[in-house]
């Protein structure tokens, strides 16, 4: 492995991106770090993530703390600390906060790029919310350029 690609982050540290991200998102490996293969973020799931489909990337979730409810293929799963889920591209799913404090997860996207999507969402600010919830109609123009589409609630 080329020396220039080695990364060692101290506890609590994150990779700097195009813009500063809120503490709920800590980028550990950027897409450029992995030559496009994947991105890795530590995420606190403070808001429910509505039904959506990744059309290009597989998403992996590993629960570090708390409880995450995963809706996948018309079933609900309760993912507790230590649970791993592979959410294959092309299959709609939703992620819901099911504990207080909110669940903290490692999120891997392969191929990478998810950190750039998060940056775009943060830049959009409150314009993607309706009544405090992510609004599929408002988020889809941003999500589309990252090969993600959001759906109305099932």
Secondary structure, DSSP 8 states (H G I E B T S, - for coil): --GGG-----TT-----SS---TTEEEEE-TGGGTTS-EEEEEE--S-EEEEEESS-EEEEEEEES-EEEEETTEEEEE-TT-EEEE-TTS-EEEEE-SSS--EEEEEEESS-HHHHHHHHHHHGGGGEETTEE-HHHHHHHHHTTTEEE----
